[in-house]
Amino acid sequence: MTTPDELEQRFTLLTAAARYDQLRLRDALAPPADDPEDDDAEPDPDARPLSREEALELLALGEVLVRKASYGRQLTVRTARAAGASWTQIGAALATSKQSAWETHTRWLADQEPDGARS
């Protein structure tokens, strides 16, 4: 079975998003399982239902995207702060309050520290 941890090592954010889009589109285009296909029609290979493994991969890829986007967001907050952005500006860019932006970012920084470094 494919896990998010395994996929996170194999895919970048862009390649994970591309694979996710590919599977998601195929899932959306697949005929319903209870509809009999037209025997005369040539089946579209891109419109076949996902296998169990592919459906689980799609779920795991969704988690990978969330993880990678979240990590990227935190790095971008760090970059914005280093560039002189205020917490008010960062909160506005994230559609949240300055307090929420500050709390979320400092909590993330604390989580990155080794256990021995916390006071």
Residue frames as a rotation matrix with the C-alpha (Angstrom) as fourth column:
MET 1
0.581 0.814 0.000 0.00
0.814 -0.581 0.000 0.00
0.000 0.000 -1.000 0.00
THR 2
-0.242 -0.608 0.756 1.20
0.581 -0.715 -0.389 3.50
0.777 0.345 0.526 -0.82
THR 3
0.302 0.282 -0.911 1.62
0.928 -0.305 0.213 5.83
-0.218 -0.910 -0.354 2.14
PRO 4
0.981 0.062 0.184 2.01
0.102 -0.971 -0.218 9.62
0.165 0.233 -0.958 2.28
ASP 5
0.551 -0.835 0.008 5.47
-0.319 -0.201 0.926 9.20
-0.771 -0.513 -0.377 3.85
GLU 6
-0.060 -0.539 0.840 6.61
0.627 0.635 0.452 7.06
-0.777 0.554 0.300 0.91
LEU 7
0.447 0.329 0.832 5.12
0.884 -0.302 -0.356 9.40
0.134 0.895 -0.426 -1.69
GLU 8
0.965 -0.098 -0.242 6.49
-0.015 -0.946 0.325 12.49
-0.260 -0.310 -0.914 0.04
GLN 9
0.104 -0.991 0.089 9.99
-0.052 0.084 0.995 11.16
-0.993 -0.108 -0.043 -0.63
ARG 10
-0.249 -0.170 0.954 9.23
0.801 0.517 0.301 10.33
-0.544 0.839 0.008 -4.29
PHE 11
0.251 0.522 0.815 7.40
0.898 -0.439 0.005 13.46
0.361 0.731 -0.579 -5.38
THR 12
-0.945 -0.324 -0.041 8.03
0.323 -0.910 -0.260 17.19
0.047 -0.259 0.965 -5.36
LEU 13
-0.402 0.834 -0.378 5.05
-0.009 -0.416 -0.909 19.48
-0.916 -0.362 0.174 -4.82
LEU 14
-0.200 0.306 -0.931 4.69
-0.903 -0.426 0.054 19.93
-0.380 0.851 0.362 -8.59
THR 15
-0.744 -0.095 -0.662 5.00
-0.458 0.793 0.401 16.26
0.487 0.601 -0.633 -9.51
ALA 16
-0.863 0.498 -0.087 2.62
0.394 0.555 -0.733 15.25
-0.316 -0.666 -0.675 -6.71
ALA 17
-0.248 0.789 -0.562 0.10
-0.338 -0.614 -0.713 17.83
-0.908 0.013 0.419 -7.94
ALA 18
-0.390 0.054 -0.919 0.44
-0.920 0.021 0.391 16.57
0.040 0.998 0.042 -11.53
ARG 19
-0.912 0.045 -0.408 -0.11
0.018 0.997 0.070 12.94
0.410 0.057 -0.910 -10.52
TYR 20
-0.680 0.705 -0.204 -3.01
0.285 -0.002 -0.958 13.96
-0.676 -0.709 -0.200 -8.25
ASP 21
-0.217 0.589 -0.778 -4.62
-0.717 -0.637 -0.282 15.90
-0.662 0.497 0.561 -11.12
GLN 22
-0.652 -0.094 -0.752 -4.15
-0.669 0.540 0.512 12.95
0.358 0.837 -0.415 -13.47
LEU 23
-0.906 0.307 -0.292 -5.84
0.390 0.875 -0.288 10.49
0.167 -0.374 -0.912 -11.11
ARG 24
-0.555 0.718 -0.421 -8.54
0.112 -0.437 -0.892 12.99
-0.824 -0.542 0.162 -10.09
LEU 25
-0.352 0.390 -0.851 -9.46
-0.877 -0.455 0.154 13.72
-0.327 0.801 0.502 -13.70
ARG 26
-0.762 0.035 -0.646 -9.61
-0.325 0.843 0.429 10.05
0.560 0.537 -0.631 -14.57
ASP 27
-0.842 0.476 -0.253 -11.78
0.488 0.470 -0.736 9.42
-0.231 -0.743 -0.628 -11.52
ALA 28
-0.400 0.702 -0.589 -14.11
-0.275 -0.705 -0.654 12.25
-0.874 -0.100 0.475 -12.53
LEU 29
-0.311 0.228 -0.923 -14.39
-0.948 -0.138 0.286 11.01
-0.062 0.964 0.259 -16.13
ALA 30
-0.995 -0.099 -0.024 -14.92
-0.100 0.994 0.036 7.35
0.020 0.038 -0.999 -15.28
PRO 31
-0.257 0.956 -0.142 -18.39
-0.391 0.031 0.920 6.03
0.884 0.291 0.365 -16.01
PRO 32
0.051 0.349 0.936 -20.44
-0.997 0.065 0.030 5.12
-0.050 -0.935 0.352 -12.96
ALA 33
-0.833 -0.480 0.275 -19.87
-0.495 0.869 0.015 1.53
-0.246 -0.124 -0.961 -11.90
ASP 34
-0.354 0.775 0.524 -23.55
0.153 0.601 -0.785 0.65
-0.923 -0.197 -0.331 -12.31
ASP 35
0.438 0.481 -0.760 -23.85
-0.656 -0.407 -0.636 1.95
-0.615 0.777 0.137 -15.91
PRO 36
0.386 -0.312 0.868 -23.38
0.543 0.837 0.060 -0.71
-0.746 0.448 0.493 -18.58
GLU 37
-0.400 -0.608 -0.686 -20.93
-0.279 -0.632 0.723 0.48
-0.873 0.481 0.083 -21.23
ASP 38
0.662 0.543 -0.517 -21.97
-0.621 0.012 -0.783 0.67
-0.419 0.840 0.345 -24.86
ASP 39
0.398 -0.499 0.770 -20.52
0.283 0.865 0.414 -2.48
-0.873 0.053 0.485 -26.42
ASP 40
0.675 -0.087 0.733 -20.11
0.734 -0.025 -0.679 -0.73
0.077 0.996 0.047 -29.79
ALA 41
0.912 -0.318 0.260 -18.17
-0.312 -0.948 -0.065 2.21
0.267 -0.022 -0.963 -28.39
GLU 42
0.156 -0.945 -0.289 -14.40
0.413 0.328 -0.850 2.14
0.897 0.013 0.441 -28.14
PRO 43
0.771 0.154 -0.618 -13.57
0.637 -0.174 0.751 2.56
0.008 -0.973 -0.232 -24.42
ASP 44
0.595 -0.564 0.572 -11.53
-0.304 -0.817 -0.489 5.64
0.744 0.117 -0.658 -23.55
PRO 45
0.109 -0.615 -0.781 -8.44
0.645 0.641 -0.415 4.46
0.756 -0.459 0.466 -21.63
ASP 46
-0.837 -0.427 0.343 -8.41
0.072 -0.707 -0.704 7.74
0.543 -0.564 0.622 -19.67
ALA 47
-0.227 0.850 0.476 -12.02
-0.855 -0.408 0.320 7.20
0.466 -0.334 0.819 -18.53
ARG 48
0.018 0.197 -0.980 -11.62
0.191 0.962 0.197 3.90
0.981 -0.191 -0.021 -16.73
PRO 49
0.900 0.356 0.252 -12.38
-0.173 -0.239 0.955 3.71
0.400 -0.903 -0.154 -13.00
LEU 50
-0.006 -0.916 0.402 -9.49
-0.901 -0.169 -0.399 3.90
0.433 -0.365 -0.824 -10.58
SER 51
0.034 -0.090 -0.995 -8.20
0.235 0.969 -0.080 0.67
0.971 -0.232 0.054 -9.15
ARG 52
0.873 0.247 -0.420 -8.14
0.436 -0.012 0.900 0.27
0.217 -0.969 -0.118 -5.37
GLU 53
0.048 -0.952 -0.303 -4.40
0.956 -0.044 0.290 1.00
-0.289 -0.304 0.908 -5.39
GLU 54
-0.558 -0.233 0.797 -4.91
0.603 -0.774 0.195 4.14
0.571 0.589 0.572 -7.46
ALA 55
0.480 0.794 0.374 -7.74
0.196 -0.513 0.836 5.36
0.855 -0.328 -0.401 -5.23
LEU 56
0.771 -0.274 -0.575 -5.51
0.613 0.072 0.787 4.90
-0.174 -0.959 0.223 -2.18
GLU 57
-0.346 -0.912 0.222 -2.66
0.937 -0.323 0.134 6.63
-0.050 0.254 0.966 -4.01
LEU 58
-0.128 0.404 0.906 -5.01
0.394 -0.817 0.420 9.55
0.910 0.411 -0.055 -4.73
LEU 59
0.882 0.456 -0.115 -5.85
0.252 -0.253 0.934 9.83
0.397 -0.853 -0.338 -1.03
ALA 60
0.408 -0.812 -0.417 -2.17
0.808 0.108 0.579 9.64
-0.425 -0.573 0.701 -0.04
LEU 61
-0.419 -0.548 0.725 -1.23
0.838 -0.540 0.076 12.22
0.350 0.639 0.685 -2.67
GLY 62
0.452 0.659 0.602 -3.80
0.268 -0.743 0.613 14.60
0.851 -0.115 -0.513 -1.19
GLU 63
0.909 -0.176 -0.378 -2.04
0.373 -0.063 0.926 14.31
-0.187 -0.982 0.008 2.15
VAL 64
-0.060 -0.985 0.162 1.35
0.961 -0.013 0.277 14.84
-0.271 0.173 0.947 0.50
LEU 65
-0.143 0.071 0.987 0.07
0.614 -0.776 0.145 18.03
0.776 0.627 0.068 -1.14
VAL 66
0.852 0.491 0.180 -1.21
0.137 -0.541 0.830 19.34
0.505 -0.683 -0.528 2.18
ARG 67
0.646 -0.668 -0.370 2.11
0.613 0.166 0.772 18.59
-0.454 -0.726 0.517 3.90
LYS 68
-0.283 -0.832 0.477 4.28
0.957 -0.211 0.200 20.11
-0.066 0.513 0.856 1.19
ALA 69
0.093 0.389 0.917 2.08
0.448 -0.838 0.310 23.19
0.889 0.382 -0.252 0.80
SER 70
0.951 0.276 -0.137 2.06
0.227 -0.329 0.917 23.73
0.208 -0.903 -0.375 4.56
TYR 71
0.296 -0.925 -0.237 5.83
0.786 0.095 0.611 23.44
-0.543 -0.367 0.755 4.78
GLY 72
-0.370 -0.403 0.837 6.21
0.862 -0.486 0.147 25.82
0.347 0.776 0.527 1.84
ARG 73
0.547 0.656 0.520 3.82
0.341 -0.742 0.577 28.26
0.764 -0.139 -0.630 3.49
GLN 74
0.868 -0.251 -0.428 5.90
0.401 -0.155 0.903 28.31
-0.293 -0.956 -0.034 6.65
LEU 75
-0.150 -0.974 0.168 9.10
0.903 -0.065 0.424 28.88
-0.402 0.216 0.890 4.70
THR 76
-0.191 0.152 0.970 7.43
0.689 -0.683 0.243 31.73
0.699 0.714 0.025 2.82
VAL 77
0.893 0.449 -0.004 6.31
0.290 -0.571 0.768 33.31
0.343 -0.688 -0.640 6.11
ARG 78
0.433 -0.821 -0.372 9.93
0.640 -0.011 0.768 33.15
-0.635 -0.571 0.521 7.23
THR 79
-0.413 -0.573 0.708 11.01
0.910 -0.300 0.288 34.78
0.047 0.763 0.645 3.95
ALA 80
0.315 0.619 0.720 8.38
0.508 -0.750 0.423 37.51
0.802 0.233 -0.551 4.29
ARG 81
0.931 -0.018 -0.365 9.53
0.334 -0.363 0.870 38.27
-0.148 -0.932 -0.332 7.84
ALA 82
0.028 -0.999 -0.037 13.17
0.784 -0.001 0.621 38.37
-0.620 -0.047 0.783 6.73
ALA 83
-0.415 -0.113 0.903 12.13
0.810 -0.497 0.311 40.80
0.414 0.860 0.298 3.97
GLY 84
-0.996 -0.088 0.026 10.58
0.062 -0.854 -0.517 43.10
0.067 -0.513 0.856 6.59
ALA 85
-0.279 0.960 0.023 6.88
-0.048 -0.038 0.998 42.18
0.959 0.278 0.056 6.37
SER 86
-0.622 0.170 0.764 4.88
-0.777 -0.255 -0.576 42.83
0.097 -0.952 0.290 9.52
TRP 87
-0.908 0.362 0.212 2.67
0.262 0.884 -0.387 40.23
-0.327 -0.296 -0.897 11.16
THR 88
-0.040 0.908 -0.418 -0.30
-0.183 -0.418 -0.890 42.39
-0.982 0.041 0.183 10.13
GLN 89
-0.032 -0.044 -0.998 0.78
-0.979 -0.202 0.041 42.15
-0.203 0.978 -0.037 6.48
ILE 90
-0.911 -0.327 -0.252 1.45
-0.368 0.919 0.140 38.43
0.186 0.220 -0.958 6.73
GLY 91
-0.629 0.752 0.197 -1.92
0.220 0.416 -0.882 37.87
-0.745 -0.512 -0.428 8.40
ALA 92
0.156 0.691 -0.705 -3.64
-0.585 -0.511 -0.630 39.80
-0.796 0.511 0.325 5.59
ALA 93
-0.348 -0.373 -0.860 -1.81
-0.929 0.259 0.264 37.75
0.124 0.891 -0.437 2.94
LEU 94
-0.978 -0.027 -0.206 -2.99
0.003 0.990 -0.143 34.56
0.208 -0.140 -0.968 4.69
ALA 95
-0.204 0.965 0.165 -6.54
-0.255 -0.215 0.943 35.88
0.945 0.150 0.290 5.18
THR 96
0.312 0.241 -0.919 -6.19
0.797 0.459 0.391 35.68
0.516 -0.855 -0.048 8.95
SER 97
0.991 0.027 0.129 -5.32
-0.049 -0.832 0.553 37.94
0.123 -0.555 -0.823 11.86
LYS 98
0.211 -0.970 0.119 -1.79
-0.610 -0.226 -0.759 39.00
0.764 0.088 -0.640 12.71
GLN 99
0.004 -0.153 0.988 -2.15
-0.962 0.269 0.046 37.14
-0.272 -0.951 -0.146 16.02
SER 100
0.803 0.359 0.476 -3.17
-0.236 0.925 -0.299 33.91
-0.547 0.128 0.827 14.31
ALA 101
0.806 -0.566 -0.174 -0.33
-0.113 0.141 -0.984 34.20
0.581 0.812 0.049 11.78
TRP 102
-0.011 -0.844 0.537 2.20
-0.850 -0.275 -0.450 34.82
0.527 -0.461 -0.714 14.54
GLU 103
0.197 0.155 0.968 0.91
-0.820 0.568 0.076 31.96
-0.538 -0.808 0.239 16.73
THR 104
0.964 0.210 0.162 0.86
-0.084 0.822 -0.564 29.48
-0.252 0.530 0.810 13.85
HIS 105
0.616 -0.781 -0.101 4.33
-0.219 -0.046 -0.975 30.40
0.757 0.622 -0.199 12.66
THR 106
-0.129 -0.706 0.696 5.99
-0.933 -0.152 -0.327 30.42
0.337 -0.691 -0.639 16.08
ARG 107
0.489 0.354 0.797 4.32
-0.611 0.791 0.024 27.08
-0.622 -0.499 0.603 16.92
TRP 108
0.984 -0.154 -0.090 5.74
0.022 0.603 -0.797 25.64
0.177 0.782 0.597 13.68
LEU 109
0.240 -0.954 0.182 9.21
-0.545 -0.287 -0.788 26.96
0.803 0.090 -0.589 14.53
ALA 110
-0.025 -0.200 0.979 9.00
-0.980 0.198 0.015 25.40
-0.197 -0.960 -0.201 18.00
ASP 111
0.796 0.399 0.455 7.97
-0.313 0.915 -0.254 22.08
-0.517 0.060 0.854 16.44
GLN 112
0.809 -0.540 -0.234 11.09
-0.140 0.210 -0.968 22.16
0.571 0.815 0.094 14.24
GLU 113
0.070 -0.808 0.585 13.43
-0.939 -0.251 -0.234 22.33
0.336 -0.533 -0.777 17.23
PRO 114
-0.376 -0.249 -0.893 14.94
0.032 0.959 -0.281 19.10
0.926 -0.134 -0.353 18.57
ASP 115
0.585 0.713 -0.386 13.25
0.382 0.178 0.907 17.99
0.715 -0.678 -0.168 21.80
GLY 116
0.107 -0.633 -0.767 16.32
0.994 0.068 0.083 18.87
0.000 -0.771 0.637 23.81
ALA 117
-0.758 -0.461 0.462 16.31
0.522 -0.853 0.006 22.48
0.391 0.246 0.887 22.59
ARG 118
0.131 0.886 0.444 12.91
0.154 -0.461 0.874 23.35
0.979 -0.046 -0.197 24.03
SER 119
-0.854 -0.427 0.298 12.76
-0.190 -0.276 -0.942 24.99
0.484 -0.861 0.154 27.41
